[in-house]
Amino acid sequence: MRLPGNVRGGLFVLTAALFFAVMVALIKLAGTSLHVMEVLFFRQLAMMLIASPVILRSFPRSLKSKRPGLQILRVFFAFGAMTLGFSAVIHLPLAEATTIAFGKTFFTTILAIFVLGEIVGPRRWGAVIVGFIGVLIVAWPTEGTAFSIYCLMAIGSAALVGVVMVSIRLLSQVDEPITILSYQAIGVGLLMLPGTIWFWQTPTLEELGLLLAIGALAVCGQYINILGLRAGEASAVAPLDYSRLVYTLFLGWWIFGEWPEPRVFIGAAIIVAAAAYTLHRERVVGKTKQTKKAKTIVSD
């Protein structure tokens, strides 16, 4: 607690990134014998159980939304993002799937322009274009002439995450955080239930241990990440989330004997640089807007 806020926040974010990286590695491990829907259902169940005291404490207010249609749409988008994203994780090298997933930054920026009416200057447009080039470099097939279906799944997941992020921005203007959390926790779990029943395979004790660990890591990772964003400035600590690339590179090599092709390293460097610059420009633009607003208030 004696450390400066940004240092403390950075340490939290680095720790959360490690938790998420280990969680993804365990999902890949569990996915070798269990269907992805069953794996994700247990992950969602753990998160729902953790969130249930908060949801029940404010029930039924926690489920009252001013835009229930958008809440339900967001749940479907989140369900699609998770299913596609973790299917890609199971079948692609960990570092490759993680790298493509960071393309969500560029999808979010583009959607914010058309949905939220945000103004993006040529610098951020340039960063978005460069970032997408990085994604294409990572996903570009080295054998045959077609993109891997799992690379396309990873890109689709990144796009849907962008839709979810923009939806949350819209919903946060009219609904309370507990309402957004409630729809996410309950809605995504319900959508996963039919697929889990259909593909059900009774897990062994070892697989059950993996599923419990996945749920625990997901909850702990999200909580620690929130602590990091509270302790430090988002623009300062958020880029440290890219440490996941290093963690997944090591875990992929250590657990699965994977080592990405050179194109993945090249693409990852481009994506991280473009995304970091996008975050930097958002911080600069945000400060400029605050300064102009303050001057307007003073002059009035």
Buried (B, 14 or more C-beta within 10 A) or exposed (E): EEEEEBBBBBBBBBBBBBBBBBBBBBBBBBBEEBBBBBBBBBBBBBBBEBBBEBBEEBEEEBBEBEBEEBBEBBBBBBBBBBBBBBBBBBBBBBBBBBBBBBBBBBBBBBBBBEEEEBEBEEBBBBBBEBBBEBBBBBBEEEEEEEEBEBBBBBBBBBBBBBBBBBBBBBBEEEBBEBBBBBBBBBBBBEBBBEBBEEBEEEBEEEBEEBBBBBBBBBBBBBBBBEBBBEBBEBBBBBBBBBBBBBBBBBBBBEBBEBEBEEBBBEBBBBBBBBBBBBBBBBBEBEEEEEEEEEEEEEEE
